[in-house]
Amino acid sequence: MTISAYRFEFQPTVAFPAVEQTLLLALLGTESLFGHARVRMDAAYETDAEKRTCVIDASTDVGTYLIRLFTGYAVREFGDKAFAVKRVTAVKTAAVVAGN
């Protein structure tokens, strides 16, 4: 299944574990609004430390909210120039649903 997603690519100056922690913080914020069960069902993302990327599914309201929170937190934490973000087409698989 092909979906709309956003791909974040971080500069080498950004510690990738901090990126993953920021994503977890955004997930907590998303859970506060939508609830744990809905986030588990509707949020999908994938991180790749080697490529320094994070791809978040934008095909649901939950995913869109997660993207907005993550983007805002990343700008505040790392700076506007520390990463690039763009809309992409991705293949959704069971492996990326809810970060599993």
Residue pairs with C-beta under 8 A, 6 or more apart in sequence:
1 91
1 92
2 89
2 90
2 91
2 92
3 57
3 58
3 59
3 89
3 90
3 91
3 92
4 57
4 58
4 59
4 87
4 88
4 89
4 90
5 55
5 56
5 57
5 58
5 59
5 63
5 87
5 88
5 89
5 90
6 55
6 56
6 58
6 67
6 85
6 86
6 87
6 88
7 53
7 54
7 55
7 85
7 86
7 87
7 88
7 90
8 19
8 53
8 54
8 55
8 56
8 70
8 71
8 74
8 83
8 84
8 85
9 51
9 52
9 53
9 83
9 84
9 85
10 16
10 19
10 52
10 53
10 54
10 78
10 82
10 83
11 52
11 81
11 82
11 83
12 52
13 82
14 52
14 78
14 82
14 83
16 47
16 49
16 52
18 77
18 78
19 47
19 52
19 54
19 74
19 78
20 47
20 49
22 70
22 73
22 74
22 77
22 78
23 45
23 47
23 54
23 70
25 69
25 73
26 66
26 69
26 70
26 73
27 39
27 43
27 66
27 99
29 69
30 39
30 43
30 62
30 65
30 66
30 69
31 39
33 65
34 42
34 61
34 62
34 65
38 62
39 62
39 66
39 98
40 98
41 98
42 60
42 61
42 62
42 63
43 56
43 57
43 60
43 62
43 63
43 66
43 97
43 98
43 99
44 56
44 57
44 63
44 92
44 96
44 97
44 98
44 99
45 54
45 55
45 56
45 57
45 66
45 96
45 99
46 54
46 55
46 95
46 96
46 99
47 53
47 54
47 55
47 99
48 54
54 70
55 88
55 90
55 96
56 63
56 66
56 67
56 70
57 63
57 90
57 92
57 96
58 64
58 67
58 87
59 92
71 85
74 82
74 83
94 100
